[in-house]
Structure formats: C-alpha cells, structure tokens
Amino acid sequence: MTDTHHDAEQANVAFWDEVAPVHVAAYQEVAMLRAGQSVLDPLELQEIGDVKGKTLLHLQCHIGTDTLSWAREGATVTGVDFSTESLRWARRLRDELGLPATFIHANVYDLLEVLDDTFDIVYTSRGVLCWLRDLPAWGRIIARYLKPGGTFYLMEGHPILNCLEETEPGRLDFAYRYFSGPEPTRWDADGFDYADAGYAPRNPTYEWSWSIADILTALLDAGLRIASFNEYDRLFYKHFPGMEPCSDRWYRMPGYQGKLPLLFTLKATK
C-alpha cells in the first residue's frame, strides 16, 4: 500500500467514525430494526435465498443494520468494519435488540490476521466499492472466506453513476471518467451528510472508482463463478437532486426509466 493510499484510508476511517452516531440517529433502518422488522430488500432476499442455519460474513458492515437483519432472518452472522465507532454502535444495537452477532474491527485487507473461519455466504452491499483501494485483493479475500459451494452477494450502485452529473434539473451529462485510475478522488467536506441533511461532516473522504469489468475480473481471477448479474433502473438513495421516490426507500430519475442502469446485483459461487 502506498503512503497516499494509507493516508486516504485513514481519512476515510475518521469520516466513518465521525458520522456513525449521526447515522444511528438518522437511518430509517435503525427504527425498522427497533420495530422488529428487517431492513433487507425483497430483491436481496429473493436472490440470496433462505439463510436459516447458514453462516454469513458481512464485509464493510458500518453500524450493522444489515448484519442484524440477516441474524433476524436466521443466519449466524459476523460483521466486519474498519471504523471503531461504527462497530461500537453496531454492538450497542445488537445488545439492545438481543440479536446474536459477532462484530470484528478490521480493514478488509487485514482480515486474515484476525479471522480464520470460512462461511456459507459472504455479503457486502450498498455504497461499499468506492472505499476499496485494491479490487483484485478484495476478490481473493472473498474467495478465501467462502466455503466450497458458498455464495458471494453484492448489491451496489452502478459505476455509470460516477460519470454523470445533473447539470440542470432533470438532465444528466457525462462529467467524469468511467474507467478506474491509480489514485482515489478526494471529496472535501463542503456539503451535508447523505443520511442527515442538517449535518455537515468535518472530514474529507477519498473514493476509488471501479468499472463493471474491474468488479467481474476481480472475482473471476479469484476463482469464483458468476452465477447471476442483474441491472435495475432504481437506486437505494437520492444520488441526483432530481431523483424522485418510486417505492419504499427506492429512487428513480424521471425521464430515464428503462434507459439508464442505476443499480446492479451480483451473485457468485466458489
């Protein structure tokens, strides 16, 4: 890892430590969990299938809302994140809700130093890939933690979103490169948090862009088999100002339905 990448990751850790308590207060998913519900989308449940009695490793789990929902679905869950503060809240939610879950503090790339098990399912979802500096290594780590016959699942914003900007209301134009570069992009703390429009984070973030080819190649080179790959014209957050709600917790871009992929899901097996 280069010094630049190390400094970028440390800045990202500081950001996620900062916003963890903000997200606990702002996330609709926390209220849903406290009401006895699951925050998992029917799409995920359908594509992954029954998890009862299965072991599940959740990479980049943040405050653990998805992790705890998988526990509620009957899986034996382990969540991993590099943010100490995020995991502190994840454990508090676990204890408050009385759901069984193990949470491990580790960077994904350092997980081999602290975890020896293998799992039936490795899961990661929603806004995770941009925080990864080395996608081939990520693919190898997923393969390492899957049991033979195990399943990897990812739901994520489509990489094409990183190229576009809403230049005027309702109009999207290409403004940024699609293909990945060697260094992350720095985003200064000059706006409001995606979960709480009243909170302005203090810490900048660094993000990496990955193409669909990068993602598929990382998994294939690690020895996994792509079982399914699907694209959808809806998204789990309001990426562009002009996006409108289309259903519970989902958004679409008016005028672009059926024209622009906003989300993809991927399922791979070992």
C-alpha positions as CSV (number, residue, x, y, z in Angstrom):
1,M,0.0,0.0,0.0
2,T,1.4,3.4,-0.9
3,D,1.6,6.3,1.5
4,T,-1.1,8.1,-0.5
5,H,-3.5,5.1,-0.1
6,H,-2.7,4.8,3.6
7,D,-3.5,8.4,4.2
8,A,-6.7,8.1,2.2
9,E,-7.9,5.2,4.2
10,Q,-7.1,6.9,7.5
11,A,-9.1,9.9,6.4
12,N,-12.0,7.6,5.5
13,V,-11.8,5.9,8.9
14,A,-12.0,9.3,10.5
15,F,-15.1,10.2,8.4
16,W,-16.9,7.0,9.3
17,D,-16.0,7.3,12.9
18,E,-17.5,10.8,12.8
19,V,-20.8,10.0,11.1
20,A,-21.6,6.7,12.9
21,P,-23.6,8.3,15.7
22,V,-25.3,10.6,13.1
23,H,-26.4,7.6,11.1
24,V,-27.7,5.8,14.2
25,A,-30.0,8.8,14.8
26,A,-30.9,9.3,11.1
27,Y,-31.1,5.9,9.5
28,Q,-34.7,4.7,8.9
29,E,-33.2,1.2,9.1
30,V,-32.5,1.6,12.8
31,A,-36.1,2.5,13.6
32,M,-37.2,-0.5,11.5
33,L,-35.0,-2.9,13.4
34,R,-36.3,-1.5,16.7
35,A,-39.8,-2.1,15.4
36,G,-39.0,-5.8,14.9
37,Q,-38.6,-5.5,11.1
38,S,-35.8,-6.4,8.7
39,V,-34.1,-3.8,6.6
40,L,-33.2,-6.2,3.8
41,D,-34.8,-5.6,0.5
42,P,-37.0,-8.3,-1.0
43,L,-34.7,-8.3,-4.0
44,E,-31.8,-9.4,-1.8
45,L,-33.8,-12.0,0.0
46,Q,-35.1,-13.4,-3.3
47,E,-31.7,-13.5,-5.0
48,I,-29.8,-14.9,-2.0
49,G,-32.5,-17.3,-0.8
50,D,-33.1,-18.9,2.6
51,V,-30.2,-18.2,5.1
52,K,-31.6,-20.1,8.1
53,G,-28.8,-22.1,9.7
54,K,-26.1,-20.7,7.4
55,T,-23.0,-18.7,8.4
56,L,-22.7,-15.3,6.9
57,L,-19.8,-12.8,6.7
58,H,-20.7,-9.2,6.2
59,L,-17.8,-7.1,4.9
60,Q,-17.9,-3.3,5.5
61,C,-20.9,-3.6,7.8
62,H,-20.9,0.0,9.2
63,I,-23.4,0.2,12.1
64,G,-24.6,-3.3,11.5
65,T,-28.2,-2.8,10.4
66,D,-28.0,-5.3,7.5
67,T,-25.9,-7.7,9.6
68,L,-28.5,-7.7,12.3
69,S,-31.3,-8.2,9.8
70,W,-29.5,-11.3,8.5
71,A,-29.4,-12.5,12.1
72,R,-33.1,-11.9,12.2
73,E,-33.5,-14.0,9.1
74,G,-31.8,-16.9,10.8
75,A,-28.2,-16.7,9.7
76,T,-25.2,-16.9,12.1
77,V,-23.6,-13.5,11.3
78,T,-20.2,-11.9,11.6
79,G,-19.8,-8.2,10.6
80,V,-16.5,-6.5,9.8
81,D,-15.7,-2.8,9.5
82,F,-12.6,-0.6,9.8
83,S,-14.5,2.1,11.9
84,T,-14.2,1.6,15.6
85,E,-17.1,4.0,16.3
86,S,-19.4,2.2,13.8
87,L,-18.8,-1.1,15.5
88,R,-19.4,0.4,18.9
89,W,-22.9,1.4,17.8
90,A,-23.4,-2.0,16.0
91,R,-22.7,-3.8,19.2
92,R,-25.0,-1.5,21.1
93,L,-27.8,-2.2,18.7
94,R,-27.1,-5.9,18.9
95,D,-27.3,-5.9,22.7
96,E,-30.4,-3.6,22.6
97,L,-32.2,-5.9,20.2
98,G,-31.0,-9.2,21.7
99,L,-29.8,-10.5,18.3
100,P,-26.8,-12.8,18.1
101,A,-24.0,-11.3,16.1
102,T,-20.2,-11.1,16.2
103,F,-18.5,-7.8,15.1
104,I,-14.8,-7.6,14.2
105,H,-12.8,-4.4,13.9
106,A,-10.6,-4.8,10.8
107,N,-9.8,-3.4,7.5
108,V,-11.0,-5.8,4.9
109,Y,-7.4,-6.3,3.7
110,D,-6.2,-7.1,7.2
111,L,-8.9,-9.6,8.0
112,L,-6.6,-12.6,7.5
113,E,-4.8,-11.5,10.7
114,V,-7.8,-11.8,12.9
115,L,-10.3,-14.3,11.3
116,D,-9.7,-17.9,10.4
117,D,-13.2,-19.2,9.7
118,T,-15.0,-19.9,6.4
119,F,-18.6,-19.1,5.6
120,D,-21.6,-20.2,3.6
121,I,-22.2,-16.6,2.4
122,V,-20.0,-13.6,2.1
123,Y,-22.2,-10.4,1.7
124,T,-21.5,-6.8,1.1
125,S,-23.9,-4.2,-0.1
126,R,-24.8,-0.6,-0.9
127,G,-22.1,2.0,-1.2
128,V,-19.1,-0.2,-0.5
129,L,-16.9,-0.5,-3.5
130,C,-15.7,3.1,-3.6
131,W,-13.9,2.6,-0.3
132,L,-11.8,-0.2,-1.6
133,R,-8.2,0.6,-2.9
134,D,-7.4,-2.9,-4.3
135,L,-10.2,-4.8,-6.0
136,P,-8.1,-7.9,-7.0
137,A,-7.1,-8.3,-3.4
138,W,-10.8,-7.9,-2.3
139,G,-11.8,-10.7,-4.7
140,R,-9.1,-13.0,-3.2
141,I,-10.3,-12.3,0.3
142,I,-13.9,-13.1,-0.6
143,A,-12.8,-16.4,-2.1
144,R,-10.7,-17.2,1.0
145,Y,-13.6,-16.8,3.3
146,L,-16.1,-18.8,1.2
147,K,-16.7,-22.5,1.9
148,P,-16.7,-24.7,-1.2
149,G,-20.1,-24.2,-2.8
150,G,-20.5,-20.9,-0.9
151,T,-22.2,-17.8,-2.2
152,F,-20.9,-14.2,-2.6
153,Y,-23.6,-11.5,-3.0
154,L,-23.3,-7.8,-3.8
155,M,-25.9,-5.1,-4.3
156,E,-24.3,-1.8,-5.4
157,G,-24.9,1.5,-7.2
158,H,-24.0,1.1,-10.9
159,P,-20.5,2.5,-11.8
160,I,-22.0,4.6,-14.5
161,L,-23.3,6.9,-11.8
162,N,-19.7,8.0,-11.1
163,C,-19.6,9.5,-14.6
164,L,-22.7,11.6,-14.5
165,E,-23.8,14.9,-13.1
166,E,-27.2,16.6,-13.1
167,T,-26.2,19.8,-15.0
168,E,-29.7,21.2,-15.0
169,P,-32.9,19.9,-13.5
170,G,-33.8,16.6,-15.0
171,R,-30.7,16.5,-17.3
172,L,-27.7,14.2,-16.8
173,D,-24.4,14.7,-18.6
174,F,-21.2,12.9,-18.6
175,A,-18.7,14.8,-16.5
176,Y,-16.2,12.3,-15.1
177,R,-14.2,9.3,-16.3
178,Y,-15.7,5.8,-16.2
179,F,-12.5,3.8,-16.1
180,S,-10.6,3.4,-12.9
181,G,-7.4,5.3,-12.2
182,P,-4.4,4.7,-9.9
183,E,-5.3,7.2,-7.3
184,P,-8.5,7.9,-5.3
185,T,-10.6,11.1,-5.8
186,R,-10.6,13.5,-2.8
187,W,-14.0,14.9,-1.8
188,D,-13.7,17.9,0.6
189,A,-16.2,18.2,3.4
190,D,-18.2,21.0,1.9
191,G,-21.7,19.6,1.9
192,F,-24.2,17.7,4.1
193,D,-24.3,14.1,5.1
194,Y,-26.3,11.8,2.8
195,A,-28.4,10.5,5.8
196,D,-28.9,13.8,7.6
197,A,-29.4,16.9,5.6
198,G,-28.8,19.0,8.7
199,Y,-25.3,17.6,9.5
200,A,-22.1,18.8,7.7
201,P,-19.2,16.3,8.1
202,R,-15.9,17.8,9.1
203,N,-13.7,15.1,7.5
204,P,-12.9,14.7,3.7
205,T,-13.2,11.4,2.0
206,Y,-11.3,9.6,-0.7
207,E,-13.0,7.3,-3.1
208,W,-11.9,4.8,-5.8
209,S,-13.9,4.2,-9.0
210,W,-14.3,0.7,-10.4
211,S,-15.8,-0.3,-13.7
212,I,-18.1,-3.3,-14.2
213,A,-15.1,-5.1,-15.8
214,D,-12.9,-4.4,-12.8
215,I,-15.5,-5.9,-10.5
216,L,-16.2,-9.0,-12.6
217,T,-12.5,-9.6,-13.3
218,A,-11.6,-9.4,-9.6
219,L,-14.0,-12.2,-8.7
220,L,-13.2,-14.3,-11.7
221,D,-9.5,-14.1,-11.2
222,A,-10.0,-15.2,-7.6
223,G,-11.6,-18.4,-8.8
224,L,-15.2,-17.6,-8.3
225,R,-18.0,-18.3,-10.9
226,I,-20.5,-15.6,-11.7
227,A,-23.9,-17.1,-11.1
228,S,-26.0,-14.0,-11.9
229,F,-25.6,-10.3,-12.8
230,N,-28.6,-8.0,-13.0
231,E,-29.1,-4.3,-13.6
232,Y,-32.0,-2.1,-12.4
233,D,-33.2,1.5,-13.1
234,R,-33.8,2.3,-9.4
235,L,-31.4,3.2,-6.6
236,F,-31.3,3.0,-2.8
237,Y,-30.5,6.6,-2.2
238,K,-31.1,10.0,-3.8
239,H,-27.9,10.3,-5.8
240,F,-29.1,13.2,-8.1
241,P,-31.2,16.2,-6.8
242,G,-33.9,15.4,-9.4
243,M,-34.5,11.8,-8.3
244,E,-37.9,11.0,-7.0
245,P,-39.1,8.2,-4.7
246,C,-40.6,5.3,-6.6
247,S,-41.3,3.0,-3.7
248,D,-40.3,2.5,-0.1
249,R,-36.6,3.5,0.2
250,W,-36.0,3.5,-3.6
251,Y,-35.5,6.3,-6.1
252,R,-35.7,6.8,-9.9
253,M,-34.6,9.5,-12.2
254,P,-37.6,10.9,-14.1
255,G,-37.2,10.6,-17.8
256,Y,-34.5,7.9,-17.6
257,Q,-36.6,4.9,-16.6
258,G,-35.6,1.9,-18.7
259,K,-32.7,4.0,-20.2
260,L,-30.1,4.2,-17.5
261,P,-28.9,1.5,-15.1
262,L,-28.7,2.8,-11.5
263,L,-28.1,-0.4,-9.6
264,F,-26.7,-3.8,-10.1
265,T,-26.7,-7.1,-8.2
266,L,-24.1,-9.8,-8.5
267,K,-24.1,-13.4,-7.2
268,A,-21.0,-15.6,-7.4
269,T,-20.2,-19.0,-6.1
270,K,-17.0,-20.9,-5.2
